Amino acid sequence: MPEAILLLMLAANTAGQDMPGVAVDTLRPVAALPAHIAGGFQDLTACQQTPAGEYFVFDRRAHSVYTVGPKRESARKLIEIGTEPGRVLDPTAFRLAPDGTFAVADAPRGTPRIQIFTTSGSSLGGFFLQTRAVPRITLKNLVLNGIAAIEYTGQSIFLSQPETGAVITEYGVDGRSVRTFGELRRTGHEADPDVHLALNSGVVVLNPSGGFYFVFLAGVPQFRKYDAAGTLLFERHIEGPELDRFVQNLPTTWSRHQTDAGLIPLVLPSVYAAAADLQGNLWVSLAVGVTYVFDASGHRRRTVAFQAAGSLTPTGLWFTRDARVLVTPGCYAFPAGMPPDAKGASPAKKRAAFGSTR
């Protein structure tokens, strides 16, 4: 990205900065899957939980989905590997809906497919997308964009498909395209479609308070907030002392690697994961190893570092009804509420703002 464009983008909106005096809040797990269960997975990619306490584990490398009961005594495989309906091959994403059904995105023979299942693993149907699976953003063996970033409500599926000309695409569970919304951001690389689309790929986050967030995965860290009708409410750059050097060193050229879709630029992510807690605060896990938490107005109010068996940078975040956040890798449970003794606002105001039950 040309330096002048980068500086303009950074100066355009500084409202995403944190309030003065925000320190890093280190969280430690209060629960986890037992080692004999967690160790049985090849690549524990997503760990999500129903209100009744049942865990659903997506193992990308095993091409499988498992369930673990609330008592965490054993894991049971629900979905097997395969190309036929009701099985998955080369899966890239998993999402549990509030009604207990779940969606799995895979790509048999390189064609993206989305399937819907009941909590027992029975198939409710699925559909193929009229596109090819292109790994625009990669981190080692992780695919972090496109159909790998899926939001599923039980009635609709939301994807990042910048090739449509919009940042968010909504599908019905029958595969019907319902709508697209959100303009692509200017990147300075419009003449190179592969790079331009990679820098417009992101994570669609359903806001429990209404509407959506969209978090760009690569390039200058940035997010947007939309209402339920798809109208842009605001846009924020993600800024903070932990990111200063990272943003200064963002590349302007990218090497390319060979894929089935041809030579693709190797664009690494700035963001690893994003999710909204039950109060509508947006959590963004950053490549620099910390997670920023933004309130409903888009201001950064918290900086979080996760510590489990060493430092942990989340590649998946899932908020439970009892104010915990499940984090992958590992499926650790951390307290998600603002600690009462944190500096800044009074404990009562912080608990009200962040929904703490502590």
Secondary structure, DSSP 4 states (H G I P E B T S, - for coil): --HHHHHHHHHH--TTSBPTTPPEEEE--SEE--HHHHTT-S-EEEEEE-TTS-EEEEETTTTEEEEE-TT---EEEEE-B-SSTTSBSS--EEEE-TTS-EEEEE-GGG--EEEEE-TTS-EEEEEE-SS-----BEETTEE-SGGGSEEE-SSEEEE--GGGTEEEEEEETTS-EEEEEEEPPP-S-TTSHHHHHHTT-EEEEE-TTSSEEEEE-SSS-EEEEE-TT--EEEEEE---TTTHHHHHT--SS--EEEETTEEEE-BPPSEEEEEE-TTS-EEEEETTS-EEEE-TTS-EEEEEEEESSSEE--SEEEE-TTSEEEEETTTEEEE-SPPTT-SSS-HHHHHHHHT---
